[in-house]
Amino acid sequence: MGGEVPSGLMGKPDEPDRFVPLVVGEWGRRYGTVYVAREIWDMLRPNAQEFSFHLQDGQRFRLHFDTPIGRLKV
């Protein structure tokens, strides 16, 4: 990953071709971009509309998509 970023937020990956950038938000509100490792993204089923992930500090997150993952243009 890139160097330290204020507020403890991560920056863009050093090797962007190995990650899928996803703009996240809800109801027209944009929160930012999440970078998912391509090897993880490629393991998701095309008809999936969500996936969960855990951070090392114990936080858990769920990403939910309005359309199946296989139909997203990434």
C-alpha positions as a printed Julia matrix, in Angstrom:
74×3 Matrix{Float64}:
   0.0     0.0     0.0
   0.98    3.62   -0.31
   2.5     5.72    2.43
   0.75    7.04    5.5
  -2.3     9.18    4.95
  -3.85   11.64    7.45
  -6.64   10.22    9.66
  -5.31    6.69    9.25
  -7.02    6.34    5.86
  -5.32    4.25    3.21
  -4.26    5.75   -0.06
  -4.22    4.31   -3.56
  -2.4     0.99   -3.94
   1.16    0.98   -5.26
   0.15   -1.58   -7.9
  -3.3    -0.4    -9.08
  -3.62   -3.1   -11.75
  -3.86   -5.69   -8.93
  -6.93   -3.98   -7.42
 -10.5    -3.15   -8.42
 -11.47    0.43   -7.44
 -15.05    0.72   -6.18
 -16.69    4.07   -5.45
 -18.86    3.58   -2.36
 -21.79    5.57   -1.05
 -25.52    5.48   -0.57
 -28.51    7.46   -1.78
 -26.44    9.7    -4.03
 -23.84   10.36   -1.33
 -20.26    9.41   -2.2
 -18.02    8.29    0.67
 -14.86    7.4    -1.18
 -13.11    4.6    -3.04
 -12.46    1.09   -1.77
  -9.74   -0.99   -3.45
 -10.46   -4.73   -3.54
  -7.69   -7.13   -4.48
  -8.37   -8.47   -7.96
  -7.8   -12.07   -6.78
 -10.63  -11.65   -4.24
 -12.9    -9.87   -6.72
 -12.39  -12.65   -9.29
 -13.49  -15.28   -6.73
 -16.9   -13.62   -6.21
 -19.87  -15.18   -7.96
 -21.18  -13.11  -10.88
 -24.69  -13.04   -9.37
 -23.48  -11.89   -5.92
 -24.67   -8.47   -4.78
 -22.66   -8.17   -1.57
 -19.59   -9.35    0.24
 -18.15   -8.89    3.71
 -14.58   -8.27    4.74
 -12.69   -7.86    7.99
  -9.8    -5.54    8.83
  -6.88   -6.54   11.03
  -8.14   -4.38   13.9
 -11.37   -6.39   14.04
 -13.67   -4.04   12.1
 -16.15   -5.72    9.77
 -17.71   -4.19    6.68
 -20.26   -5.29    4.12
 -20.42   -3.91    0.61
 -23.83   -4.18   -1.05
 -24.34   -3.49   -4.76
 -27.56   -2.43   -6.49
 -26.74   -4.74   -9.38
 -25.04   -8.16   -9.54
 -21.25   -7.97   -9.46
 -20.97   -9.7   -12.84
 -22.8    -6.8   -14.48
 -20.59   -4.07  -13.01
 -18.01   -2.49  -15.3
 -14.73   -2.71  -13.43
